[in-house]
Amino acid sequence: MIAPFAPDDQDRKNGGGRSHSFSVRLPRAVVKYRPTMAHPAAPDITRRKADHLNIAASGAGSFARSNLLEGVQLVHMALPELSLDDVSLSTTLLGRKLAAPLMIAGITGGTKEGQTINRTLAAIAEKLGLAFGLGSLRPMLDRPALAATFQVRKAAPSVFLFGNLGLAQLTQMKTRDVASALECVGADALCVHLNAGQELAQPGGDRDFRGGLATIRRLCADLGRPIMVKETGCGISPAVARTLADAGVPAIDVSGAGGTSWIGIEALRARGEQAARGRELREWGIPTAACVGWLAAAGVRAEIVASGGVRTGLDAARALALGARVVAMAQPVLAALREDGAKGATAYLAGIIDGLRLVCLLVGQKNVADLARAPRVITGELASWLAQRPV
């Protein structure tokens, strides 16, 4: 059972209160969830971010369907001729060296608890040599005083840090204002999240998605910082990936189906017919493994990041074998943090790294970047998805 945070009075004012009746069993299964939402006196966006955090951490927003990574069967090398100490996990993402091909994806911000989470996880990423993403910066655009909940540089002075904004917000922002927001939090790069499905399911969400591609082109040309575009649980197809790469996007996080369903999370927050539509579409999306396999086979000219249901070192190895450069994780890291604090989150990520190293040895690969050349067999539903790759 997860030991719940005990928010103080100010935390409750900021929307940090949460249910005392949920549990999570890593890596996947949800036991139960009682949806206690943020304090009703909190500002709308702060309340929404607190709701998102609580539901995501509980696992109640998880897909029922698989990300299909289990369909990648790596071929065992009985005679590896390697020492485990010889295996190198170092790689690069957007030109920055990482100690392992892992990123803690954007989770939260805009609340007192979010501030603690961001600083704690950024420090862990710094210690382990991983990349780190902030949650959506939108709350601080609406309420500048919330910028502190995203500022992690004192805790992680050299971590490769991504600031995160939704495409709908970016379309309304001038490039210099985007740069200012990134400067405010000390971000090295911009993560642009695509979330049409989530917005359609969200009470009061956006309904007009025009102008997004032009905005991405503008930012790639003018921002002066690396850009990664990511989905939010529905996946990215080869056609969209090629369009993004042609626009100048150097990295794409597929964020496929099989991890957290943000449509599902919004369905839990919604009421009436909107909740019903969200429940209808909560399993919508392209599975993570299919996204990565499709983009790699299509020769997309962008670095591929795999996220969406990655829970173990073996999962990570399978995604890398399909063609990802880095894998990203959020929900299981948050769950480990809430269960056992910084110690638990560090141990969980260290376990992912150790598991990935073991798999590299067991397939006879000295360098993690060579996993894409490791022999493999594609089985089950994933084989069907890869065989029917759209043009």
C-alpha positions as MATLAB code, in Angstrom:
seq = 'MIAPFAPDDQDRKNGGGRSHSFSVRLPRAVVKYRPTMAHPAAPDITRRKADHLNIAASGAGSFARSNLLEGVQLVHMALPELSLDDVSLSTTLLGRKLAAPLMIAGITGGTKEGQTINRTLAAIAEKLGLAFGLGSLRPMLDRPALAATFQVRKAAPSVFLFGNLGLAQLTQMKTRDVASALECVGADALCVHLNAGQELAQPGGDRDFRGGLATIRRLCADLGRPIMVKETGCGISPAVARTLADAGVPAIDVSGAGGTSWIGIEALRARGEQAARGRELREWGIPTAACVGWLAAAGVRAEIVASGGVRTGLDAARALALGARVVAMAQPVLAALREDGAKGATAYLAGIIDGLRLVCLLVGQKNVADLARAPRVITGELASWLAQRPV';
ca = [
       0.000    0.000    0.000;
       1.310    3.454   -0.850;
       1.982    5.674    2.137;
       0.098    8.838    1.219;
       1.564   12.311    1.412;
       0.099   14.270    4.299;
      -0.440   17.736    2.813;
      -0.395   20.677    5.160;
      -2.983   23.443    5.065;
      -1.130   25.441    2.407;
      -0.745   22.309    0.296;
      -4.501   21.793    0.435;
      -5.022   25.387   -0.647;
      -2.790   24.689   -3.632;
      -4.722   21.558   -4.535;
      -2.271   19.051   -3.086;
      -4.716   16.927   -1.079;
      -5.405   13.413   -2.280;
      -7.174   10.192   -1.560;
      -6.048    7.959    1.286;
      -7.579    4.936   -0.430;
      -5.610    3.706   -3.390;
      -2.758    1.359   -4.032;
      -0.470    0.496   -6.894;
       1.377   -2.714   -7.562;
       4.363   -2.149   -9.810;
       4.840   -2.640  -12.616;
       1.185   -2.476  -13.728;
      -1.883   -3.699  -11.936;
      -4.250   -1.249  -10.336;
      -5.909   -2.470   -7.174;
      -8.404    0.261   -6.400;
      -8.927    3.997   -6.605;
     -11.319    6.330   -4.862;
     -11.249    9.623   -6.798;
     -10.707   12.307   -4.197;
     -10.000   15.431   -6.222;
      -8.250   18.663   -5.339;
      -9.660   21.192   -2.913;
     -12.571   23.018   -4.613;
     -11.195   26.411   -3.522;
      -8.048   25.925   -5.634;
      -7.802   27.858   -8.932;
      -9.110   25.805  -11.872;
      -5.767   24.948  -13.476;
      -4.125   24.175  -10.125;
      -7.048   21.940   -9.211;
      -6.824   20.179  -12.583;
      -3.091   19.552  -12.229;
      -3.589   18.121   -8.754;
      -6.360   15.856  -10.067;
      -4.086   14.667  -12.876;
      -1.294   13.898  -10.422;
      -3.497   11.925   -8.073;
      -5.212    9.857  -10.740;
      -1.986    9.161  -12.655;
      -0.112    8.101   -9.519;
      -2.912    5.739   -8.536;
      -2.761    3.887  -11.853;
      -6.516    4.360  -12.323;
      -5.830    6.010  -15.672;
      -3.811    3.097  -17.045;
      -4.724    1.430  -20.328;
      -6.248   -2.026  -20.095;
      -4.569   -2.959  -23.389;
      -0.881   -3.755  -23.826;
       1.808   -1.567  -25.352;
       2.823   -4.757  -27.261;
       6.473   -4.670  -26.190;
       6.057   -8.277  -25.075;
       5.871   -9.106  -28.783;
       9.600   -8.389  -29.151;
      11.440  -11.600  -28.309;
      15.187  -11.028  -28.181;
      17.330  -14.010  -29.157;
      19.515  -15.341  -26.353;
      23.295  -15.390  -26.856;
      24.581  -18.417  -24.922;
      28.211  -17.466  -25.551;
      28.338  -13.684  -25.096;
      32.129  -13.335  -24.521;
      31.481  -10.240  -22.421;
      31.885   -9.146  -18.827;
      28.898   -7.327  -17.363;
      31.304   -4.518  -16.491;
      32.107   -4.166  -20.195;
      28.532   -3.240  -21.114;
      28.141    0.476  -21.829;
      24.721    2.093  -21.496;
      25.814    5.619  -22.399;
      24.098    7.338  -25.287;
      23.146   10.798  -26.491;
      19.843   12.586  -26.859;
      19.767   15.748  -28.970;
      23.540   15.922  -28.639;
      23.621   15.616  -24.843;
      25.348   12.628  -23.301;
      23.339   10.442  -20.920;
      24.704    7.750  -18.626;
      21.818    5.484  -19.673;
      19.136    5.770  -22.380;
      16.454    6.842  -19.940;
      14.380    9.953  -19.349;
      11.983   10.801  -16.541;
       9.151   12.234  -18.596;
       7.197   15.328  -17.571;
       4.831   14.624  -14.706;
       3.661   17.687  -12.823;
       4.007   21.259  -11.632;
       1.799   24.090  -10.475;
       1.176   22.746   -6.957;
       3.243   22.544   -3.781;
       3.436   18.763   -4.058;
       4.386   19.141   -7.712;
       7.276   21.378   -6.692;
       8.589   18.730   -4.308;
       8.193   16.000   -6.907;
       9.978   17.992   -9.602;
      12.936   18.855   -7.397;
      13.264   15.357   -5.995;
      13.082   13.586   -9.349;
      15.344   16.116  -11.067;
      17.981   15.472   -8.399;
      17.638   11.725   -8.979;
      17.980   12.201  -12.739;
      21.102   14.273  -12.141;
      22.584   11.593   -9.892;
      21.883    8.788  -12.378;
      22.808   10.752  -15.504;
      19.317   10.710  -17.050;
      17.259   13.352  -18.858;
      14.374   15.003  -17.010;
      11.142   16.591  -18.180;
       8.991   19.087  -16.327;
       5.220   18.881  -16.411;
       3.293   21.366  -18.530;
       4.410   24.935  -17.798;
       0.917   26.255  -18.517;
       0.076   26.921  -14.840;
       2.925   29.397  -14.511;
       1.841   31.203  -17.680;
      -1.538   31.817  -16.068;
      -0.108   32.430  -12.590;
       3.562   33.522  -12.663;
       3.924   32.858   -8.928;
       3.762   29.137   -9.742;
       7.070   29.296  -11.635;
       8.842   28.137   -8.472;
       7.071   24.771   -8.728;
       9.015   24.119  -11.941;
      12.424   25.489  -10.930;
      14.792   22.594  -10.236;
      18.245   23.918  -11.098;
      19.392   24.215   -7.481;
      18.650   20.522   -7.051;
      19.920   19.471  -10.487;
      22.332   22.037  -11.919;
      23.482   19.982  -14.916;
      20.566   17.659  -15.718;
      19.370   17.702  -19.348;
      16.120   19.539  -18.693;
      13.029   19.767  -20.904;
      10.411   22.462  -20.449;
       6.997   21.265  -21.556;
       4.172   23.157  -23.243;
       1.115   22.025  -25.172;
       0.830   22.816  -28.853;
      -2.479   24.606  -28.286;
      -0.770   27.047  -25.907;
       2.306   27.439  -28.111;
       0.138   28.368  -31.089;
      -1.022   31.403  -29.117;
       2.459   32.390  -27.885;
       5.173   34.462  -29.507;
       8.501   32.721  -29.875;
      10.199   35.168  -27.508;
       7.611   34.370  -24.832;
       8.292   30.642  -25.213;
      12.014   31.354  -24.861;
      11.332   33.426  -21.751;
       9.329   30.620  -20.164;
      12.148   28.148  -20.802;
      14.688   30.618  -19.450;
      12.606   31.096  -16.314;
      12.896   27.395  -15.437;
      16.412   26.922  -16.809;
      15.334   24.424  -19.464;
      17.793   23.224  -22.099;
      15.134   22.082  -24.561;
      11.431   22.352  -25.334;
       9.034   19.422  -25.240;
       5.892   20.120  -27.285;
       3.045   17.857  -26.295;
       0.285   16.858  -28.688;
      -2.900   15.961  -26.830;
      -5.958   16.306  -29.039;
      -7.518   13.208  -27.496;
      -7.012   14.464  -23.954;
      -8.337   17.923  -24.789;
     -11.486   16.485  -26.355;
     -12.118   14.436  -23.214;
     -11.234   17.242  -20.805;
     -13.980   19.397  -19.307;
     -13.426   22.815  -20.898;
     -10.633   21.459  -23.111;
      -9.558   22.801  -26.494;
     -11.594   21.976  -29.589;
      -9.663   23.863  -32.292;
      -6.338   22.322  -33.339;
      -5.600   24.396  -36.421;
      -2.244   26.099  -36.900;
      -0.201   23.551  -34.985;
       2.159   22.542  -37.774;
       2.964   26.161  -38.636;
       3.754   26.775  -34.966;
       6.120   23.811  -34.859;
       7.894   25.028  -37.994;
       8.247   28.503  -36.496;
       9.670   27.228  -33.229;
      12.119   24.895  -34.941;
      13.375   27.811  -37.044;
      13.436   30.547  -34.409;
      13.542   29.234  -30.846;
      17.246   28.459  -30.682;
      16.793   25.426  -28.435;
      16.372   21.722  -29.272;
      12.759   20.599  -29.640;
      11.147   17.246  -28.963;
       7.525   16.656  -29.939;
       5.597   14.039  -28.001;
       2.140   12.576  -27.862;
       0.325   11.940  -24.597;
      -0.642    8.293  -24.760;
      -2.203    7.989  -28.226;
       0.964    7.403  -30.264;
       2.503    8.904  -33.409;
       2.108    7.419  -36.875;
       4.753    7.388  -39.629;
       2.907   10.085  -41.597;
       2.844   12.458  -38.621;
       6.461   11.645  -37.754;
       7.618   12.431  -41.297;
       5.676   15.699  -41.226;
       7.342   16.637  -37.941;
      10.806   15.709  -39.186;
      10.257   17.719  -42.378;
       9.287   20.686  -40.189;
      12.673   20.445  -38.473;
      11.802   18.463  -35.336;
      14.936   16.552  -34.262;
      13.356   14.213  -31.675;
       9.955   12.532  -31.352;
       8.565   10.802  -28.258;
       5.903    8.423  -29.545;
       4.097    8.194  -26.168;
       2.018    5.272  -27.352;
      -0.958    3.408  -25.978;
      -0.334    0.926  -23.202;
       0.793    3.157  -20.343;
      -1.300    6.018  -18.983;
      -4.450    6.970  -20.882;
      -4.917   10.710  -20.538;
      -8.304   10.325  -22.172;
      -9.080    7.885  -19.384;
      -7.880   10.325  -16.740;
     -10.082   13.079  -18.118;
     -13.011   10.652  -18.256;
     -12.604   10.154  -14.509;
     -12.752   13.922  -13.997;
     -15.671   14.556  -16.352;
     -19.394   14.131  -15.730;
     -22.400   13.077  -17.775;
     -22.130   12.661  -21.532;
     -18.560   13.958  -21.644;
     -17.472   11.289  -19.182;
     -19.271    8.689  -21.300;
     -17.408    9.786  -24.446;
     -14.126    9.646  -22.552;
     -14.837    6.126  -21.330;
     -15.669    5.122  -24.884;
     -12.285    6.356  -26.143;
     -10.024    5.597  -23.175;
      -8.301    2.725  -25.043;
      -7.753    4.856  -28.161;
      -4.268    4.982  -29.656;
      -1.377    3.228  -31.386;
       0.527    0.833  -29.105;
       4.004    1.999  -28.131;
       5.847   -0.900  -29.755;
       3.988   -0.421  -33.031;
       4.853    3.298  -33.068;
       8.559    2.689  -32.531;
       8.710   -0.148  -35.045;
       6.799    1.843  -37.651;
       8.937    4.972  -37.309;
      12.196    3.040  -37.405;
      11.109    1.065  -40.474;
       9.986    4.270  -42.184;
      13.434    5.797  -41.723;
      12.089    8.910  -39.983;
      14.829   11.539  -39.704;
      14.424   12.196  -35.991;
      15.642   10.564  -32.820;
      12.944    8.262  -31.457;
      11.996    8.246  -27.787;
       9.771    5.392  -26.604;
       7.279    5.975  -23.819;
       3.947    4.468  -22.911;
       3.914    1.530  -20.517;
       7.676    1.004  -20.192;
       8.010   -0.563  -16.756;
      11.146   -2.764  -16.672;
      14.670   -2.988  -18.015;
      13.467   -5.682  -20.400;
      10.722   -3.362  -21.666;
      13.359   -0.706  -22.264;
      15.615   -3.143  -24.097;
      12.766   -4.231  -26.346;
      11.935   -0.621  -27.235;
      15.578    0.113  -27.994;
      15.804   -3.046  -30.111;
      12.872   -1.766  -32.186;
      14.770    1.439  -32.913;
      14.300    3.892  -30.053;
      17.298    5.910  -28.907;
      15.939    6.576  -25.415;
      12.980    5.373  -23.361;
      10.948    7.675  -21.112;
       8.945    6.847  -18.006;
       6.661    8.793  -15.696;
       3.852    6.966  -13.855;
       5.912    4.108  -12.342;
       8.567    6.567  -11.173;
       5.894    8.711   -9.531;
       4.333    5.643   -7.918;
       7.717    4.537   -6.550;
       8.335    8.040   -5.198;
       4.993    8.135   -3.424;
       5.499    4.659   -2.028;
       9.001    5.055   -0.635;
      10.218    8.591   -1.292;
      13.418    9.489   -3.101;
      14.966    6.206   -1.980;
      12.210    4.221   -3.662;
      12.302    6.196   -6.912;
      16.098    5.930   -7.076;
      15.977    2.198   -6.448;
      13.283    1.739   -9.094;
      15.267    3.571  -11.769;
      18.498    1.848  -10.769;
      16.661   -1.438  -11.243;
      15.637   -0.407  -14.759;
      19.265    0.424  -15.553;
      20.536   -2.871  -14.103;
      17.919   -4.858  -15.993;
      18.827   -3.158  -19.250;
      22.502   -3.950  -18.698;
      21.696   -7.620  -18.085;
      19.685   -7.865  -21.303;
      22.539   -6.299  -23.289;
      24.857   -9.031  -22.043;
      22.316  -11.785  -22.677;
      22.015  -10.767  -26.339;
      25.780  -10.310  -26.699;
      25.813   -6.532  -27.180;
      28.570   -4.507  -25.538;
      26.944   -1.149  -26.285;
      23.308   -0.316  -25.669;
      23.154    1.474  -29.020;
      23.761   -1.888  -30.702;
      20.528   -3.410  -29.376;
      18.847   -2.383  -32.629;
      21.092   -4.925  -34.374;
      20.382   -7.742  -31.924;
      18.521  -10.743  -33.407;
      14.850  -10.779  -32.494;
      11.576  -12.471  -33.281;
       8.371  -10.436  -33.539;
       5.334  -12.325  -32.303;
       1.611  -12.006  -31.738;
      -0.377   -8.825  -32.284;
       2.761   -6.733  -32.734;
       3.695   -8.749  -35.816;
       0.333   -7.812  -37.338;
       0.790   -4.129  -36.569;
       4.291   -4.053  -38.063;
       3.192   -5.997  -41.150;
       0.408   -3.470  -41.793;
       2.498   -0.317  -41.354;
       0.664    2.588  -42.997;
       2.423    4.612  -45.656;
];
